[in-house]
Amino acid sequence: MNYVIKGYEPQKLFQYFEDITAIPRGSSNEEAVAQYVIDFAKARGLEVHTDSYHNVIIKKAATAGMEDSAPVMLQGHLDMVNETAPGYDHDWDTTGPIIQISDDGIISADGTTLGADNGAAVAIMLAVLDDETARHPALECVFTVQEETGLTGAKTVDCSLLNARRMINLDSEEEGVLTVSCAGGVRADIVAKEPVDGGEVSGVLVEVSVTGLKGGHSGADIHLERGNANKIMGRTLNAIAKVLPGLNVVSINGGSKDNAITRECFAKVLVPCNNCANKLLNTVADVQGEVSKELADTDAGVLVAANIVGEHTANVIAKNVATAFIKFMYMVPNGPSMRNPMLNDFVITSSNLGVVNADATSVKCTCSLRSSVLSQLENSKTILSDFAGLLGMSVNYREQYPGWAYNANSELREIICATYKDMFGKEMKAEAIHAGLECGLFCEKLPGLDPVAMGPWLTNVHTPDETLDANSFARTYKLILEVLARL
């Protein structure tokens, strides 16, 4: 393989990262990358286990002198979020991200997500397992699947194979920050109860778009109050419907991942006449003026636009369903709904309207709900169900996962923080995060587990602007090696 990242040590760490990045591995497409990990283990004579989901567990015996130390688990997920920037054509079924690196060591991908979430973890575990100079207790490296679409791997992995009760999850995104607690969450699919086919209608076709938003992770970035394209589209279509009661909706499509803040949304509508189309353009311009001011500090590039296509005939969404769905998009809770003022306004509860797909055959959207407090999560579900019911829609909840409570007596946390200070001369922060991590599920399945989470500097995960800092990546690997030697 012709490696792009050069001049950084240890070389194998970066080569493993490039190897797995080249393998397509979107959620539910992890078989090939799992086989790469399995082949790695077999080539080194390591104990390896897998299952029908393609979770992989690799075990390595303790090094000389550390046989009496309790085993430790390293853990990360094999899958990634597949997102492509506007104007790029990327075949995710056959091609992984195309890596590029800047002169100052910032790794990214050409026009797509990079997959350092969580490819960085996979590379770290492989490099540790392959490092014959490392000192460590017995290692249990757990590579899970479908984390990005509901933590399926953590739910299904056979934990009877695991002896470790100390766990280092490698799915955090800030160097120098040790994650010690996370939110729980659930996916919500909202569908129309009424028939959605409104029949064939003729009129002037207008395309409406919301673009230019930064997007981001619906947990890790939700506190930044960035614009959500689906919500802005709901606002836009609601404004149009008020001045044009004869509006017919052909389709609305925004987002592809419920756990990503939606960057773009597109709609096609039919209006009765050219004069109506011009009224629509004026309304869209008004919304653009409002939104651009409101998001000047967070999403300066936001663009709400419309384009008159011309006379057209198309199947449309039934008017009563379209009206209700637009109201839902416009009014459904989105973003932080509860913060803790005693913890620097840390987000406790949030929701994200991540995916919208509607046409004359199906009307559906998906929200991601999160909370660090179970009662608040259940309350969010009740609010969503009741609101959807008022609009003639139903909600199906799936893939609920638990949060992870802070452990005041974590020995592992104290060792890692002390090691970090010794190595870098400054305190390591111990923080909770609003995003969901697999630690909560492992805590349920392994009583007495002491987990923490850490990782190198990543930015803009779940978007085509995702980056990994090469120097931070190297430092994080060295920190892991030193922590393992002290356990």
C-alpha positions in Angstrom: 0.0 0.0 0.0 1.2 3.5 -0.8 0.9 5.2 2.6 0.1 9.0 2.6 1.0 9.7 6.3 4.8 9.8 6.7 7.2 11.1 9.2 5.2 10.2 12.3 6.0 7.6 14.9 5.2 4.9 15.7 5.0 4.2 12.0 2.8 1.1 12.4 0.1 3.1 14.2 -0.4 5.3 11.2 -0.1 2.4 8.8 -2.8 0.5 10.6 -5.0 3.6 10.5 -4.5 3.9 6.7 -5.1 0.2 6.2 -8.5 0.2 7.9 -9.5 3.6 6.4 -9.1 2.1 2.9 -11.7 -0.5 3.8 -15.4 0.5 3.3 -16.9 0.1 6.8 -20.1 2.0 7.2 -22.4 0.7 9.8 -23.7 -2.8 8.9 -20.9 -3.2 6.4 -18.1 -4.2 8.8 -17.5 -7.7 7.6 -14.4 -6.8 5.5 -12.7 -4.7 8.2 -13.6 -7.4 10.8 -11.8 -9.9 8.6 -8.8 -7.7 8.5 -8.7 -7.6 12.3 -9.2 -11.4 12.5 -6.4 -12.0 10.0 -4.1 -9.7 12.0 -4.7 -11.8 15.1 -4.3 -15.1 13.4 -1.0 -14.0 11.8 0.4 -13.3 15.3 -1.0 -16.4 17.0 -3.3 -14.4 19.2 -6.6 -15.8 20.6 -9.5 -14.3 18.5 -13.2 -14.6 18.7 -16.0 -13.3 16.4 -19.7 -13.7 15.9 -22.4 -13.4 13.3 -22.6 -9.6 13.8 -18.8 -9.4 13.1 -17.8 -8.2 16.6 -14.2 -9.3 17.2 -12.4 -10.0 20.5 -8.6 -10.4 20.5 -6.8 -11.6 23.7 -3.1 -11.3 24.4 -1.3 -12.7 27.5 0.3 -10.4 30.0 4.0 -9.6 29.5 6.7 -10.9 31.8 6.4 -9.5 35.3 2.7 -8.4 34.9 1.0 -11.8 35.1 -0.5 -10.9 38.5 -2.0 -7.6 37.3 -5.8 -7.7 36.6 -6.7 -7.9 32.9 -7.7 -4.7 31.1 -10.0 -4.2 28.2 -9.3 -1.8 25.3 -12.5 -1.1 23.2 -13.6 0.8 20.1 -15.9 0.3 17.2 -15.2 -0.8 13.7 -17.9 1.2 11.9 -18.0 4.8 10.8 -20.5 7.4 9.6 -20.5 7.7 5.8 -21.1 11.4 4.8 -20.1 13.0 1.5 -19.7 16.7 0.8 -21.8 18.5 -1.8 -20.3 18.1 -5.3 -18.4 14.9 -4.5 -19.3 11.4 -5.8 -18.1 8.6 -3.5 -19.0 4.9 -3.7 -19.1 3.9 -0.1 -19.7 0.2 -1.0 -16.4 -0.1 -2.7 -14.1 2.7 -1.5 -13.0 3.9 1.8 -12.2 7.6 2.6 -9.3 9.1 0.6 -6.8 10.3 3.2 -5.0 13.6 2.9 -2.7 15.3 5.5 -1.7 19.0 5.8 1.8 20.3 6.5 0.9 20.8 10.1 -0.3 17.2 10.6 -4.0 17.5 10.3 -5.4 14.3 8.7 -8.7 14.5 6.8 -10.4 12.9 3.8 -11.1 14.2 0.4 -14.7 15.2 0.4 -16.0 12.7 2.9 -16.0 11.8 6.6 -12.6 10.4 7.6 -13.7 7.7 9.9 -11.2 8.5 12.7 -14.4 8.0 14.7 -13.6 5.3 15.5 -10.7 4.2 13.2 -8.3 5.8 15.6 -9.3 3.3 18.3 -8.9 0.3 16.0 -5.4 1.4 14.9 -4.4 2.0 18.6 -5.5 -1.4 19.6 -3.8 -3.1 16.7 -0.6 -1.2 17.3 -0.6 -2.1 21.0 -1.2 -5.8 20.2 1.7 -5.7 17.7 4.2 -3.9 20.0 6.5 -6.5 21.4 8.3 -3.9 23.5 5.1 -2.9 25.4 4.5 -3.9 29.0 0.9 -4.7 29.9 -1.5 -6.9 31.8 -3.5 -9.5 30.0 -5.2 -7.6 27.2 -8.8 -8.0 25.9 -9.3 -5.9 22.8 -12.9 -5.6 21.8 -13.9 -4.3 18.4 -17.6 -3.7 18.1 -19.9 -3.0 15.2 -22.9 -0.8 14.3 -22.1 1.6 17.1 -23.2 4.6 15.0 -26.7 3.1 14.4 -27.7 2.0 17.9 -24.6 0.4 19.7 -25.7 -3.0 18.3 -22.2 -4.5 18.7 -22.0 -3.6 22.4 -25.5 -5.1 22.9 -24.7 -8.4 21.1 -21.0 -9.1 21.9 -20.5 -12.2 24.1 -19.2 -10.7 27.3 -18.8 -14.2 28.9 -15.6 -14.2 27.0 -14.3 -11.2 28.9 -12.5 -11.4 32.3 -11.5 -7.7 32.5 -13.2 -5.4 34.9 -11.1 -2.4 33.9 -12.0 -0.8 30.5 -10.5 1.9 28.4 -12.9 2.9 25.7 -11.1 4.8 22.9 -14.0 6.7 21.4 -13.5 10.2 22.9 -12.4 13.1 20.8 -10.4 15.5 23.0 -6.8 14.8 24.0 -6.3 15.5 27.7 -9.9 14.9 28.6 -10.9 11.7 30.3 -14.6 10.8 29.8 -16.1 9.5 33.0 -19.8 9.5 32.2 -22.1 9.7 29.2 -25.8 10.1 28.2 -28.2 7.4 27.3 -30.4 7.7 24.3 -33.0 6.2 21.9 -33.9 6.4 18.2 -37.4 7.5 17.3 -39.1 6.8 13.9 -42.1 9.0 13.1 -44.5 8.0 10.4 -47.8 9.2 9.1 -50.9 7.1 10.0 -53.1 8.4 7.2 -52.7 7.4 3.5 -49.9 9.5 2.0 -50.6 9.3 -1.7 -52.3 12.6 -2.8 -52.5 11.6 -6.5 -51.2 13.3 -9.6 -51.2 17.1 -9.6 -50.0 19.6 -12.2 -48.5 23.0 -11.5 -45.3 25.0 -11.4 -42.5 22.9 -9.8 -40.2 24.7 -7.4 -37.1 23.3 -5.7 -36.4 24.5 -2.2 -33.0 23.9 -0.5 -31.3 24.5 2.8 -27.5 24.2 2.5 -24.2 25.6 3.8 -24.6 24.4 7.4 -21.7 22.9 9.4 -23.6 20.0 10.9 -21.8 17.9 13.4 -22.4 15.1 16.0 -25.9 15.2 17.5 -24.4 14.5 21.0 -20.9 16.0 21.1 -21.8 19.1 19.1 -25.4 19.7 20.1 -24.4 22.4 22.7 -23.0 24.5 19.9 -26.5 25.4 18.7 -25.7 24.9 15.1 -28.5 25.1 12.5 -30.4 21.9 11.6 -31.3 21.9 7.9 -34.5 19.8 8.5 -35.8 22.2 11.1 -35.0 25.2 8.8 -36.8 23.5 5.9 -39.8 22.9 8.2 -39.8 26.6 9.0 -39.4 27.5 5.3 -42.2 25.3 4.1 -44.5 26.4 7.0 -44.0 30.0 5.9 -44.7 29.2 2.3 -47.9 27.3 3.2 -49.2 30.4 5.0 -49.0 32.6 1.9 -49.8 29.8 -0.6 -52.6 27.5 0.8 -52.6 25.7 -2.6 -49.1 24.4 -2.0 -48.5 20.7 -2.9 -45.5 18.8 -1.6 -43.8 16.3 -4.0 -40.9 15.3 -1.7 -38.7 16.4 1.2 -35.3 14.8 1.9 -32.8 15.8 4.5 -30.0 14.0 6.3 -29.0 10.3 6.3 -28.0 9.8 9.9 -30.1 10.5 13.0 -27.0 11.1 15.1 -25.7 13.8 12.8 -26.9 17.4 12.8 -28.4 17.7 9.3 -26.4 19.9 7.0 -28.7 19.9 3.9 -32.4 19.4 3.1 -34.1 19.5 -0.2 -37.8 19.8 -1.1 -39.8 19.8 -4.3 -43.2 21.5 -4.3 -45.9 22.4 -6.8 -47.7 25.7 -6.8 -50.7 26.6 -9.0 -49.2 29.4 -11.1 -46.1 31.5 -11.9 -47.3 34.3 -9.7 -47.5 31.9 -6.9 -44.0 30.7 -7.6 -42.8 34.3 -7.4 -44.5 34.7 -4.0 -42.7 31.5 -2.9 -39.4 33.0 -3.9 -40.1 36.1 -1.9 -41.1 34.1 1.2 -37.9 32.0 0.9 -35.8 35.2 0.6 -37.5 36.4 3.8 -36.6 33.2 5.7 -33.0 33.4 4.4 -32.7 36.9 5.7 -34.0 35.8 9.1 -32.0 32.6 9.4 -28.7 34.1 8.2 -28.9 36.7 11.0 -29.9 34.2 13.6 -27.0 31.8 12.7 -24.4 34.4 11.9 -22.2 33.2 14.8 -22.6 29.5 14.3 -23.5 28.8 10.7 -22.5 31.9 8.6 -22.7 29.9 5.4 -26.4 28.9 5.7 -28.3 29.3 2.5 -32.1 29.0 2.1 -32.9 29.1 -1.6 -35.5 28.3 -4.2 -35.4 27.6 -8.0 -38.4 27.7 -10.3 -38.2 24.6 -12.6 -41.4 25.2 -14.6 -44.6 23.4 -15.5 -44.7 19.9 -14.2 -46.9 17.0 -13.2 -46.1 14.7 -10.3 -47.5 12.5 -7.6 -47.8 14.6 -4.4 -48.2 13.9 -0.7 -51.8 14.0 0.5 -52.4 17.6 1.5 -53.5 16.8 5.1 -50.5 14.6 5.6 -48.1 17.2 4.1 -49.6 19.9 6.2 -49.2 17.9 9.4 -45.6 16.8 8.5 -44.5 20.3 7.8 -45.9 21.4 11.2 -44.1 18.5 12.8 -40.7 19.5 11.2 -41.3 23.1 12.2 -42.4 22.5 15.8 -40.8 19.3 17.0 -38.3 19.9 19.8 -34.7 20.0 18.6 -31.4 20.8 20.2 -30.7 21.1 24.0 -33.8 21.2 26.2 -32.2 20.9 29.6 -28.8 22.1 30.8 -27.1 22.1 34.2 -26.1 25.6 35.2 -23.9 24.3 37.9 -21.8 22.4 35.4 -21.1 25.2 32.9 -24.4 24.7 31.2 -23.6 21.1 30.4 -26.4 19.6 28.2 -28.5 17.1 30.1 -31.2 16.4 27.6 -31.5 17.0 23.8 -33.1 15.9 20.6 -32.1 15.9 17.0 -34.3 15.7 13.9 -31.7 13.8 11.9 -33.4 12.3 8.9 -36.5 13.3 6.8 -37.7 11.3 3.8 -41.2 12.1 2.5 -42.9 11.5 -0.9 -46.2 10.1 -2.2 -45.2 6.6 -1.2 -43.9 7.2 2.4 -43.6 9.9 5.0 -41.1 9.2 7.7 -38.5 11.0 9.8 -36.1 9.9 12.6 -35.1 11.7 15.7 -32.3 11.0 18.1 -33.2 11.6 21.8 -30.5 11.8 24.5 -30.3 12.4 28.2 -28.0 11.8 31.2 -31.2 11.4 33.3 -33.4 8.4 32.5 -36.6 10.2 33.7 -35.8 13.0 31.3 -35.3 10.6 28.4 -38.6 9.0 29.1 -40.3 12.5 29.4 -38.8 13.4 26.0 -40.3 10.2 24.5 -43.7 11.1 26.0 -43.6 14.7 24.6 -42.6 13.4 21.2 -45.3 10.7 21.1 -48.0 13.1 22.3 -47.0 15.8 19.8 -46.8 13.4 16.9 -50.2 12.0 17.9 -51.8 15.4 17.7 -50.7 15.6 14.1 -51.9 12.2 13.1 -48.5 10.5 13.3 -47.1 7.6 15.2 -43.7 7.0 16.8 -41.7 3.8 17.1 -38.8 3.8 19.5 -35.8 1.5 18.9 -32.2 0.9 20.0 -32.5 2.5 23.4 -29.2 2.4 25.3 -28.3 3.3 28.8 -26.2 6.1 30.1 -23.1 5.6 32.2 -23.0 6.9 35.7 -19.9 8.5 37.2 -17.8 6.2 39.5 -16.4 8.2 42.4 -14.0 5.4 43.3 -12.4 4.7 40.0 -8.9 3.4 40.5 -8.3 3.4 36.7 -9.3 7.0 36.4 -6.7 8.0 39.1 -3.9 6.0 37.4 -4.6 7.5 34.0 -4.8 11.1 35.4 -1.5 10.6 37.3 0.2 9.1 34.3 -0.9 12.0 32.1 0.4 14.6 34.5 3.7 12.8 34.8 4.1 12.6 31.0 2.8 16.1 30.0 3.2 18.2 33.2 -0.5 19.2 33.4 -3.7 18.0 34.8 -6.0 15.8 32.8 -9.6 16.8 32.9 -12.2 14.3 33.9 -15.6 15.2 32.3 -19.0 13.8 31.4 -20.2 14.0 27.8 -23.6 14.3 26.3 -22.9 11.8 23.5 -23.6 8.1 23.9 -20.7 5.7 24.4 -20.7 1.9 24.6 -19.5 2.0 28.2 -23.0 2.0 29.6 -23.9 -1.3 27.9 -20.7 -2.9 29.0 -21.4 -1.8 32.6 -24.8 -3.5 32.4 -23.3 -6.8 31.1 -20.2 -6.8 33.3 -21.0 -6.0 36.9 -18.2 -4.2 38.7 -16.7 -2.8 35.5 -14.6 0.4 35.9 -14.7 2.2 32.6 -13.1 5.4 31.2 -13.0 6.8 27.7 -10.3 8.8 26.0 -8.8 9.5 22.6 -6.9 12.0 20.4 -8.0 15.3 19.0 -10.8 14.8 16.5 -12.9 17.6 15.1 -16.2 17.8 13.1 -16.9 14.0 13.3 -19.9 12.8 11.3 -19.2 15.5 8.7 -16.9 15.7 5.7 -14.9 18.2 7.7 -13.8 15.5 10.1 -10.1 15.7 11.1 -7.6 13.8 13.2 -4.5 15.5 14.6 -1.5 13.3 13.8 0.6 14.6 16.7 -2.2 14.1 19.2 -2.7 10.6 17.8 0.9 9.7 18.5 0.8 11.2 22.0 -2.4 9.4 22.8 -0.8 6.1 21.8 2.2 6.7 24.0 0.0 7.6 26.9 -1.9 4.3 26.5 1.3 2.4 26.5 2.5 4.1 29.7 -0.9 3.5 31.4 -0.8 -0.2 30.5 2.7 -0.4 31.9 1.5 1.0 35.3 -1.6 -1.1 35.7 
